[in-house]
Amino acid sequence: MPGSKTACTRGFTLIEMLLAIAIFALLGLAANAVLGTVLKNDEVTQDFSARLRYLQQGFGAIERDLGQMVARTPRLLEGGRGSTVLQTGTDMLDSESEALVFFRIGWLNPDGKLPRGSVQSVAYVVIEGKLERWYYPYPEPEFGAEPVKDVLFDKVLGVEYAFFVGDKWERKIDATALPAAIAMEIELEGFGKIQRKFLLSKGAAAKSDDESGKDDDSGNGNDNGNGTGTGNGSGNGSGNGSGDGSGNGDEKEDENGRNNGREY
């Protein structure tokens, strides 16, 4: 129409469109980076949690062993018994780090079905970067017998032990008696050095296989003496088989009541 005005609608310019696209692209990249970081942190956390549970299981096994350590000396190949109740050093069992050898009790044998006792010979050694637990079916294994091996930790860089004797920690002891506690410092790849201290029990020393218990020297005995008359003599014997006896028969019993008693 001759007198009407046409309305002009203005849109986005090319620069504005490019700027908007760039902003949305940056926001997408930032969101993707944040999501990737969260997923990576979650993966690292899960891996760390798995490693932590792995460490707890390993230290739990060590705590059970050391908590039931017993003062038992090993039998020597040439006869007799040794004088130490545990052994430690860096030149034992081809270990790459310090090793520990000891005896423990409490090895379960339900209903005594297995032909063995409850005493177990245990060794901790480091082989190819792994802390292994060795044990034998019998406390004194045959020469050349292979132990049963379980891996407690991997990626092990070193292991050291310390022993609480008296009122202080010692790196070396004579090992003729059990210490009050044992400290274990293990260096693991990715964790660094970890130290755990284990309190040892103060139970009685384990008996060796050739030791036998002594019988109790106690018992009761009865001494009866019968004469040709109507009297009866009786006496009670204690551990040495002696007692007082009395009788009215023609034959006189011994005044200590040991007419027919046996001495134990």
ZILINQUI-V23881 format. One record per backbone hydrogen bond with DSSP energy under -1.0 kcal/mol. NH is the residue of the N-H (numbers start at 1). CO is the residue of the C=O. Records with the same first field share a line. If there is no record, write none. Layout:
NH: CO ; CO
This chain:
17: 13
18: 14
19: 15
20: 16
21: 17
22: 18
23: 19
24: 20
25: 21
26: 22
27: 23
28: 24
29: 25
30: 26
31: 27
32: 28
33: 29
34: 30
35: 31
36: 32
37: 33
38: 34
39: 35
40: 36
41: 37
42: 38
43: 39
44: 40
45: 41
46: 42
47: 43
48: 44
49: 45
50: 46
51: 47
52: 48
53: 49
54: 50
55: 51
56: 52
57: 53
58: 54
59: 55
60: 56
61: 57
62: 58
63: 59
64: 60
65: 61
66: 62
67: 63
68: 65
69: 66
70: 103
72: 70
76: 80
79: 76
82: 74
85: 175
87: 101
89: 99
95: 92
96: 126
98: 159
99: 89
100: 124
101: 87
102: 122
104: 120
105: 68
107: 118
112: 109
113: 110
116: 114
120: 104
122: 102
123: 134
124: 100
125: 132
127: 130
130: 127
131: 153
132: 125
133: 150
134: 123
135: 148
136: 121
145: 142
148: 135
150: 133
152: 131
153: 131
156: 129
157: 187
158: 187
160: 185
162: 183
163: 170
164: 181
165: 168
168: 165
170: 163
180: 164
182: 198
183: 162
184: 196
185: 160
186: 194
187: 158
188: 192
189: 155
191: 188
192: 188
194: 186
196: 184
198: 182
200: 180
211: 208
218: 216
221: 237
223: 235
225: 233
227: 231
233: 225
235: 223
237: 221
238: 242
241: 238
243: 256
257: 254
